[in-house]
Amino acid sequence: MDKPIEIFQTKIRIKDIAERANVSVGTVDRVLHNRGEVAQETRDLIKKIIAELEYKPNIIASVLAMKKPFRIAVLMPLPTDQDSYWKLHLTGIELAVKELSHFGVSIQKYFFEITSEESLRLQYDQLLENKPDAVLMVPVFATANKYITDKLIEENIPFSFIDTTTEGDGELSFFGQNSYQSGYLAAKLMSYGVSKETTVLIINVGCDQYSGPHHAERIKGFKAYLNENNITETKVRIIDIPSTQEQDVKAALTSAFFDYSFVRGLFVTGYEVHRVAKFVDDKKLGNIRMIGYDLLESNIHYLKKGTIDFLISQKPENQGFRGVMNLFNTLVLKQPIAPKIPMPIDIITSENVDFYLYL
């Protein structure tokens, strides 16, 4: 005979299920975790009671009880004083690990030189030797990335992408911005207050060092807005500057401004917009609308000064934080997650930048 359930009972325990089914706690545990031998009739009864009681296992308590460490390898470009963008991702990653420390979560950092595919492969080989439970990575070099993801799948090590994605490589998820839409937005911002009969330079700084698919998507989105709105009078010229060194950027921009007249708009497709802003500032080139990406200190300096009109934030700290939390939630807490989680496309101006700095 079934035992009555207390009306005001708020938390169902395995013990309650066992008593109702007239079996041991161990039998219920075997059914819950689908292990060991349990007679089919008993299994069906226990599952029926679980459904009736709407029992939900306390996964967090189970994780704490296991006391099993969960190691996440982070494979990303080396943050430097010259390339501080990646420090923002790392800040978010470390914050997430701090919040999960009581679950035994730790990270192993593997930094590679963003100019060197060989450096990436060496770091990955070291990562693989240490056999992490999961990998959070920034896909940079297409060939090396394919090699890495194939190996991770072969070793049954789950992985997620942040910042950019190659899509279809077997990743659990991707945290980053919709590059096409951000480029589309940049063109819309550029069109305000800029004469249609002008030249806009789309500038890729460091394009040979880190030219993932997101740069091309931003350019595609930018051009799409102009075409869809019949802004055909605007001449768009793409300037690729392989180096990020100041003298190389200066030489390339000097040549570009000499070759193209009536330049009134500059769209810098990445976070190196401050290097272009310095050139414009030094040359005292007024009446030029400039749009770029990300809240680096050097970019904010020129935004507040008025040299840069708009920065589009990619929320790199949030990418890093959510990337780690997602791996934990999916692999440890067994929670479902969307494969692609887009970051918001925030428009930052000199008037609202301080608000974003304190978020």
Secondary structure, 3 states (H helix, E strand, C coil): CCCCCCCCCCCCCHHHHHHHHCCCHHHHHHHHCCCCCCCHHHHHHHHHHHHHHCCCCCHHHHHHHHCCCEEEEEEEECCCCCCCHHHHHHHHHHHHHHHCHHHCEEEEEEEECCCCHHHHHHHHHHHHHCCCCEEEECCCCHHHHHHHHHHHHHCCCCEEEECCCCCCCCCCCEEECCHHHHHHHHHHHHHCCCCCCCEEEEEEECCCCCCCHHHHHHHHHHHHHHHHCCCCCCEEEEEEECCCCHHHHHHHHHHHHHHCCCEEEEEECCCCHHHHHHHHHHCCCCCCEEEEECCCHHHHHHHHHCCCCEEEECCHHHHHHHHHHHHHHHHCCCCCCCCEEECCCEEECCCCHHHHHCC
